[in-house]
Amino acid sequence: MSAVPPALEEIREDFLALGVQERLQLLLEFANELPPLPERYADHPDLLERVIECQSPVFIFAEVSDDERVHLHATAPPEAPTTRGFASIVAQGLEGLTVDEVLGVPDDYPQTIGLVEAVSPLRIRGMTALLARAKRQVAEKAHRS
């Protein structure tokens, strides 16, 4: 069953409460909030998976703890603020969720946060791909693929 976890629902409500221009500003704020990679990944880019659907070089890596909590790490260049914003939304929205909660996030979540009117369809596809990659990695690491 698909369900939007509280963190992602709050993000969606924040975007939908704004006009189109303000949504872009909020997306830029998310770009500035993308957590840095943990040091253990900074020197091991081979552990990160590139999201090739994104125009900018975006990489993600999901971890699943023994108690089935998800930790998602992402990196995107500062000169690609839209992409960084999307990566930040996905990383922050999935952080600390259970495997089942992550796998239950609707695949079309990126289309529901009010950015379809603000950014190109190509960029929305990139965010959709980020979410899909994250979910696939979580499923694989939890041995549910």
PyRosetta script that sets phi, psi and omega in degrees:
from pyrosetta import init, pose_from_sequence

init()
pose = pose_from_sequence("MSAVPPALEEIREDFLALGVQERLQLLLEFANELPPLPERYADHPDLLERVIECQSPVFIFAEVSDDERVHLHATAPPEAPTTRGFASIVAQGLEGLTVDEVLGVPDDYPQTIGLVEAVSPLRIRGMTALLARAKRQVAEKAHRS")
pose.set_psi(1, 135.6)
pose.set_omega(1, 179.7)
pose.set_phi(2, -87.7)
pose.set_psi(2, 136.3)
pose.set_omega(2, 177.8)
pose.set_phi(3, -151.8)
pose.set_psi(3, 141.9)
pose.set_omega(3, 178.7)
pose.set_phi(4, -89.6)
pose.set_psi(4, 118.2)
pose.set_omega(4, 178.5)
pose.set_phi(5, -63.9)
pose.set_psi(5, 157.2)
pose.set_omega(5, -175.7)
pose.set_phi(6, -53.1)
pose.set_psi(6, -42.2)
pose.set_omega(6, -178.2)
pose.set_phi(7, -62.6)
pose.set_psi(7, -43.7)
pose.set_omega(7, 179.3)
pose.set_phi(8, -71.1)
pose.set_psi(8, -33.5)
pose.set_omega(8, 176.9)
pose.set_phi(9, -65.2)
pose.set_psi(9, -40.9)
pose.set_omega(9, 178.3)
pose.set_phi(10, -64.0)
pose.set_psi(10, -41.4)
pose.set_omega(10, 177.4)
pose.set_phi(11, -61.2)
pose.set_psi(11, -45.3)
pose.set_omega(11, 179.9)
pose.set_phi(12, -60.6)
pose.set_psi(12, -47.0)
pose.set_omega(12, -179.8)
pose.set_phi(13, -61.0)
pose.set_psi(13, -39.3)
pose.set_omega(13, 178.0)
pose.set_phi(14, -60.6)
pose.set_psi(14, -44.4)
pose.set_omega(14, 179.6)
pose.set_phi(15, -67.3)
pose.set_psi(15, -44.5)
pose.set_omega(15, -175.5)
pose.set_phi(16, -69.9)
pose.set_psi(16, -18.2)
pose.set_omega(16, 178.5)
pose.set_phi(17, -78.3)
pose.set_psi(17, -7.4)
pose.set_omega(17, -174.7)
pose.set_phi(18, -110.8)
pose.set_psi(18, 161.3)
pose.set_omega(18, 170.8)
pose.set_phi(19, -75.6)
pose.set_psi(19, 170.8)
pose.set_omega(19, -174.7)
pose.set_phi(20, -57.1)
pose.set_psi(20, -48.6)
pose.set_omega(20, -178.4)
pose.set_phi(21, -63.1)
pose.set_psi(21, -39.8)
pose.set_omega(21, 179.6)
pose.set_phi(22, -67.6)
pose.set_psi(22, -30.2)
pose.set_omega(22, 176.4)
pose.set_phi(23, -62.7)
pose.set_psi(23, -40.6)
pose.set_omega(23, 177.3)
pose.set_phi(24, -62.9)
pose.set_psi(24, -40.0)
pose.set_omega(24, 178.0)
pose.set_phi(25, -63.0)
pose.set_psi(25, -43.1)
pose.set_omega(25, 177.9)
pose.set_phi(26, -63.7)
pose.set_psi(26, -38.2)
pose.set_omega(26, 177.1)
pose.set_phi(27, -61.0)
pose.set_psi(27, -40.0)
pose.set_omega(27, 177.4)
pose.set_phi(28, -65.9)
pose.set_psi(28, -34.9)
pose.set_omega(28, 176.2)
pose.set_phi(29, -64.5)
pose.set_psi(29, -40.6)
pose.set_omega(29, 175.9)
pose.set_phi(30, -62.6)
pose.set_psi(30, -37.4)
pose.set_omega(30, 179.0)
pose.set_phi(31, -58.8)
pose.set_psi(31, -38.9)
pose.set_omega(31, 179.6)
pose.set_phi(32, -73.9)
pose.set_psi(32, -14.2)
pose.set_omega(32, -177.9)
pose.set_phi(33, -100.7)
pose.set_psi(33, 5.0)
pose.set_omega(33, 179.1)
pose.set_phi(34, -63.0)
pose.set_psi(34, 116.8)
pose.set_omega(34, -178.2)
pose.set_phi(35, -62.0)
pose.set_psi(35, 143.9)
pose.set_omega(35, 176.6)
pose.set_phi(36, -67.7)
pose.set_psi(36, 157.1)
pose.set_omega(36, 176.4)
pose.set_phi(37, -65.2)
pose.set_psi(37, 142.6)
pose.set_omega(37, 172.0)
pose.set_phi(38, -60.6)
pose.set_psi(38, 149.2)
pose.set_omega(38, -177.5)
pose.set_phi(39, -54.0)
pose.set_psi(39, -34.1)
pose.set_omega(39, -177.2)
pose.set_phi(40, -63.2)
pose.set_psi(40, -18.5)
pose.set_omega(40, 177.7)
pose.set_phi(41, -102.3)
pose.set_psi(41, -21.3)
pose.set_omega(41, -177.1)
pose.set_phi(42, -56.8)
pose.set_psi(42, -37.3)
pose.set_omega(42, -179.2)
pose.set_phi(43, -96.2)
pose.set_psi(43, 6.5)
pose.set_omega(43, -178.5)
pose.set_phi(44, -132.8)
pose.set_psi(44, 65.9)
pose.set_omega(44, -179.7)
pose.set_phi(45, -62.1)
pose.set_psi(45, -17.7)
pose.set_omega(45, 178.5)
pose.set_phi(46, -64.8)
pose.set_psi(46, -20.1)
pose.set_omega(46, 179.1)
pose.set_phi(47, -80.9)
pose.set_psi(47, -16.9)
pose.set_omega(47, -177.2)
pose.set_phi(48, -93.0)
pose.set_psi(48, 142.8)
pose.set_omega(48, 179.5)
pose.set_phi(49, -101.2)
pose.set_psi(49, 128.2)
pose.set_omega(49, 177.3)
pose.set_phi(50, -75.7)
pose.set_psi(50, 138.3)
pose.set_omega(50, 175.4)
pose.set_phi(51, -95.3)
pose.set_psi(51, 93.3)
pose.set_omega(51, -171.2)
pose.set_phi(52, -68.4)
pose.set_psi(52, -18.7)
pose.set_omega(52, 178.4)
pose.set_phi(53, -69.9)
pose.set_psi(53, -19.0)
pose.set_omega(53, 178.1)
pose.set_phi(54, -83.6)
pose.set_psi(54, 139.8)
pose.set_omega(54, 179.8)
pose.set_phi(55, -65.6)
pose.set_psi(55, -35.7)
pose.set_omega(55, -179.9)
pose.set_phi(56, -92.6)
pose.set_psi(56, 156.1)
pose.set_omega(56, 179.4)
pose.set_phi(57, -71.3)
pose.set_psi(57, 102.6)
pose.set_omega(57, 179.6)
pose.set_phi(58, -115.1)
pose.set_psi(58, 135.1)
pose.set_omega(58, 180.0)
pose.set_phi(59, -129.4)
pose.set_psi(59, 143.4)
pose.set_omega(59, 177.6)
pose.set_phi(60, -134.3)
pose.set_psi(60, 158.5)
pose.set_omega(60, 175.7)
pose.set_phi(61, -152.4)
pose.set_psi(61, 122.5)
pose.set_omega(61, 178.8)
pose.set_phi(62, -101.3)
pose.set_psi(62, 140.3)
pose.set_omega(62, 173.1)
pose.set_phi(63, -118.6)
pose.set_psi(63, 145.1)
pose.set_omega(63, 174.8)
pose.set_phi(64, -124.1)
pose.set_psi(64, 120.9)
pose.set_omega(64, -178.3)
pose.set_phi(65, -78.9)
pose.set_psi(65, 171.0)
pose.set_omega(65, -179.9)
pose.set_phi(66, -58.8)
pose.set_psi(66, -29.9)
pose.set_omega(66, 178.8)
pose.set_phi(67, -91.7)
pose.set_psi(67, 18.6)
pose.set_omega(67, 176.2)
pose.set_phi(68, 63.0)
pose.set_psi(68, 32.8)
pose.set_omega(68, 172.8)
pose.set_phi(69, -94.2)
pose.set_psi(69, 142.9)
pose.set_omega(69, -175.8)
pose.set_phi(70, -100.3)
pose.set_psi(70, 138.2)
pose.set_omega(70, 173.8)
pose.set_phi(71, -129.6)
pose.set_psi(71, 118.6)
pose.set_omega(71, -176.9)
pose.set_phi(72, -112.1)
pose.set_psi(72, 130.0)
pose.set_omega(72, 178.8)
pose.set_phi(73, -115.0)
pose.set_psi(73, 139.3)
pose.set_omega(73, -179.9)
pose.set_phi(74, -142.3)
pose.set_psi(74, 153.6)
pose.set_omega(74, 175.1)
pose.set_phi(75, -140.2)
pose.set_psi(75, 140.6)
pose.set_omega(75, 176.8)
pose.set_phi(76, -151.4)
pose.set_psi(76, 147.5)
pose.set_omega(76, -176.0)
pose.set_phi(77, -68.4)
pose.set_psi(77, 146.5)
pose.set_omega(77, 178.5)
pose.set_phi(78, -59.0)
pose.set_psi(78, -28.3)
pose.set_omega(78, -178.9)
pose.set_phi(79, -78.7)
pose.set_psi(79, 4.9)
pose.set_omega(79, 175.8)
pose.set_phi(80, -123.3)
pose.set_psi(80, 68.4)
pose.set_omega(80, -172.0)
pose.set_phi(81, -63.4)
pose.set_psi(81, -34.3)
pose.set_omega(81, 178.7)
pose.set_phi(82, -63.6)
pose.set_psi(82, -47.5)
pose.set_omega(82, 179.8)
pose.set_phi(83, -64.2)
pose.set_psi(83, -41.9)
pose.set_omega(83, 176.4)
pose.set_phi(84, -60.5)
pose.set_psi(84, -39.9)
pose.set_omega(84, 178.7)
pose.set_phi(85, -62.2)
pose.set_psi(85, -44.7)
pose.set_omega(85, 178.0)
pose.set_phi(86, -62.3)
pose.set_psi(86, -44.8)
pose.set_omega(86, 179.6)
pose.set_phi(87, -61.4)
pose.set_psi(87, -39.1)
pose.set_omega(87, 179.7)
pose.set_phi(88, -66.6)
pose.set_psi(88, -41.5)
pose.set_omega(88, 178.1)
pose.set_phi(89, -60.4)
pose.set_psi(89, -47.2)
pose.set_omega(89, -179.1)
pose.set_phi(90, -65.0)
pose.set_psi(90, -46.7)
pose.set_omega(90, -178.6)
pose.set_phi(91, -62.6)
pose.set_psi(91, -47.3)
pose.set_omega(91, -178.9)
pose.set_phi(92, -70.0)
pose.set_psi(92, -37.4)
pose.set_omega(92, -177.3)
pose.set_phi(93, -70.1)
pose.set_psi(93, -28.1)
pose.set_omega(93, -178.8)
pose.set_phi(94, -97.8)
pose.set_psi(94, -15.4)
pose.set_omega(94, -175.6)
pose.set_phi(95, -55.7)
pose.set_psi(95, 124.8)
pose.set_omega(95, 174.2)
pose.set_phi(96, 81.0)
pose.set_psi(96, -3.0)
pose.set_omega(96, 177.9)
pose.set_phi(97, -71.9)
pose.set_psi(97, 162.9)
pose.set_omega(97, 173.7)
pose.set_phi(98, -78.5)
pose.set_psi(98, 163.8)
pose.set_omega(98, 177.2)
pose.set_phi(99, -56.3)
pose.set_psi(99, -46.7)
pose.set_omega(99, -178.9)
pose.set_phi(100, -61.9)
pose.set_psi(100, -38.8)
pose.set_omega(100, 178.3)
pose.set_phi(101, -64.1)
pose.set_psi(101, -43.5)
pose.set_omega(101, 179.0)
pose.set_phi(102, -63.0)
pose.set_psi(102, -47.1)
pose.set_omega(102, -177.8)
pose.set_phi(103, -66.8)
pose.set_psi(103, -21.0)
pose.set_omega(103, 178.9)
pose.set_phi(104, -86.5)
pose.set_psi(104, -6.7)
pose.set_omega(104, 178.5)
pose.set_phi(105, -63.4)
pose.set_psi(105, 128.0)
pose.set_omega(105, 179.5)
pose.set_phi(106, -58.9)
pose.set_psi(106, 136.4)
pose.set_omega(106, -179.0)
pose.set_phi(107, -60.8)
pose.set_psi(107, -26.6)
pose.set_omega(107, -177.1)
pose.set_phi(108, -92.0)
pose.set_psi(108, 12.5)
pose.set_omega(108, -179.2)
pose.set_phi(109, -49.0)
pose.set_psi(109, -45.0)
pose.set_omega(109, -179.2)
pose.set_phi(110, -58.0)
pose.set_psi(110, -28.1)
pose.set_omega(110, -179.9)
pose.set_phi(111, -79.2)
pose.set_psi(111, -7.9)
pose.set_omega(111, -173.3)
pose.set_phi(112, -103.7)
pose.set_psi(112, 1.0)
pose.set_omega(112, -174.1)
pose.set_phi(113, -100.0)
pose.set_psi(113, 10.9)
pose.set_omega(113, 172.7)
pose.set_phi(114, 84.8)
pose.set_psi(114, 14.7)
pose.set_omega(114, 179.9)
pose.set_phi(115, -98.8)
pose.set_psi(115, -5.8)
pose.set_omega(115, 179.9)
pose.set_phi(116, -58.2)
pose.set_psi(116, -34.5)
pose.set_omega(116, 179.4)
pose.set_phi(117, -80.7)
pose.set_psi(117, -13.7)
pose.set_omega(117, -171.6)
pose.set_phi(118, -104.4)
pose.set_psi(118, -26.0)
pose.set_omega(118, -178.3)
pose.set_phi(119, -129.9)
pose.set_psi(119, 168.0)
pose.set_omega(119, -176.4)
pose.set_phi(120, -70.9)
pose.set_psi(120, 154.9)
pose.set_omega(120, 176.2)
pose.set_phi(121, -57.1)
pose.set_psi(121, -33.1)
pose.set_omega(121, 178.7)
pose.set_phi(122, -61.5)
pose.set_psi(122, -40.0)
pose.set_omega(122, 179.2)
pose.set_phi(123, -68.8)
pose.set_psi(123, -38.9)
pose.set_omega(123, 177.2)
pose.set_phi(124, -63.7)
pose.set_psi(124, -39.6)
pose.set_omega(124, 176.5)
pose.set_phi(125, -61.3)
pose.set_psi(125, -36.4)
pose.set_omega(125, 177.8)
pose.set_phi(126, -63.3)
pose.set_psi(126, -43.1)
pose.set_omega(126, 178.6)
pose.set_phi(127, -67.0)
pose.set_psi(127, -38.4)
pose.set_omega(127, 177.1)
pose.set_phi(128, -61.5)
pose.set_psi(128, -40.3)
pose.set_omega(128, 177.9)
pose.set_phi(129, -66.4)
pose.set_psi(129, -38.6)
pose.set_omega(129, 176.2)
pose.set_phi(130, -57.7)
pose.set_psi(130, -47.8)
pose.set_omega(130, -180.0)
pose.set_phi(131, -63.8)
pose.set_psi(131, -43.8)
pose.set_omega(131, -179.3)
pose.set_phi(132, -62.4)
pose.set_psi(132, -43.5)
pose.set_omega(132, 178.4)
pose.set_phi(133, -62.8)
pose.set_psi(133, -43.1)
pose.set_omega(133, 179.8)
pose.set_phi(134, -60.1)
pose.set_psi(134, -46.9)
pose.set_omega(134, -179.0)
pose.set_phi(135, -63.4)
pose.set_psi(135, -40.6)
pose.set_omega(135, 179.0)
pose.set_phi(136, -63.9)
pose.set_psi(136, -44.5)
pose.set_omega(136, 179.1)
pose.set_phi(137, -61.7)
pose.set_psi(137, -42.5)
pose.set_omega(137, 179.6)
pose.set_phi(138, -62.1)
pose.set_psi(138, -45.4)
pose.set_omega(138, 179.7)
pose.set_phi(139, -60.4)
pose.set_psi(139, -44.1)
pose.set_omega(139, -179.7)
pose.set_phi(140, -64.1)
pose.set_psi(140, -44.2)
pose.set_omega(140, -177.2)
pose.set_phi(141, -71.5)
pose.set_psi(141, -24.8)
pose.set_omega(141, 177.1)
pose.set_phi(142, -93.3)
pose.set_psi(142, 4.2)
pose.set_omega(142, 179.9)
pose.set_phi(143, 58.7)
pose.set_psi(143, 45.1)
pose.set_omega(143, 178.6)
pose.set_phi(144, -122.6)
pose.set_psi(144, 21.5)
pose.set_omega(144, -178.2)
pose.set_phi(145, -85.7)
pose.dump_pdb("model.pdb")
